[in-house]
Amino acid sequence: MQEIQELCPTKTQARIQAGALLVDVREPEEVAELAYDVPDCVNIPLSRFEDEFTRLPKDRELILVCRSGARSLRATAFLIHNGYSQVINMKHGLIRWAQKGFPTKGDVQSVLETAGDHSCCGGHGHHHENENSGKSCC
């Protein structure tokens, strides 16, 4: 099984410039509130992903995104399991993307106000202490 690759929003920007396709797995109402403002962004909600993933190209790098990076991680693993090899998950999702001031369409305050104190490197859960604690990253 292929290992899951992950990128931060800053590195994702460079990959999009190089031709990667952003795949947003959030639900339509979330996208309507605040969307990634990048060319060709595709929305396939995780709730319909198993039925619709085959419309994604296998010959192009895909970067999966959501609000925090958790749902897109599941979708990334699903695509790898189904024969996609050029698949990457964007860590920290739209929350970090918006915090960095990257292009969005819609009400960015809605995400920033509910982001809480998710720091870029703090992560979620109980990982061993991250070497990057206290340092800025991506």
DACORPE-V944244 format. One record per pair of residues at least 4 apart in sequence whose C-alpha atoms are under 7 Angstrom apart, sorted by the first residue. I is the first residue (numbers start at 1). J is the second residue. Records with the same first field share a line. If there is no record, write none. Layout:
I->J ; J
This chain:
2->80
4->77 ; 88
5->88 ; 89
6->88 ; 89 ; 90 ; 91
7->11 ; 12 ; 89 ; 90 ; 91
8->12 ; 90 ; 91 ; 138
9->13 ; 90 ; 96 ; 97
10->138
11->15
12->16 ; 90
13->17
14->18
15->19 ; 20
16->20 ; 21
20->60 ; 61 ; 62 ; 63
21->40 ; 41 ; 61 ; 62 ; 63
22->41 ; 42 ; 62 ; 63 ; 64
23->41 ; 42 ; 43 ; 62 ; 63 ; 64 ; 65
24->42 ; 43 ; 44 ; 64 ; 65 ; 66
25->43 ; 44 ; 45 ; 46 ; 65 ; 66 ; 71 ; 72
26->30 ; 31 ; 45 ; 46 ; 66
27->31 ; 45
28->32
29->33
30->34
31->35
33->106 ; 107
34->104 ; 105 ; 106 ; 107 ; 108
35->104 ; 105 ; 106
36->103 ; 104 ; 105
37->103 ; 104 ; 105
44->48 ; 49 ; 52
45->49
48->52
49->53
58->84
60->86
61->86 ; 87
62->86 ; 87 ; 88
63->87 ; 88 ; 89 ; 90
64->72 ; 76 ; 88 ; 89 ; 90
65->69 ; 72 ; 89 ; 90 ; 93
66->71 ; 72 ; 93 ; 94
67->93 ; 94 ; 95
68->92 ; 93 ; 94 ; 95
69->73 ; 90 ; 91 ; 92 ; 93
70->74
71->75
72->76 ; 89
73->77 ; 89
74->78
75->79
76->80 ; 87 ; 88 ; 89
77->81
78->82
79->83 ; 84
80->84 ; 85
92->96 ; 120
93->97
94->98
95->99 ; 111 ; 112 ; 115
96->100 ; 120
97->101 ; 102
98->102 ; 108
99->112
108->112
109->113
110->114
111->115
118->122
120->137
121->132 ; 133 ; 137
122->133
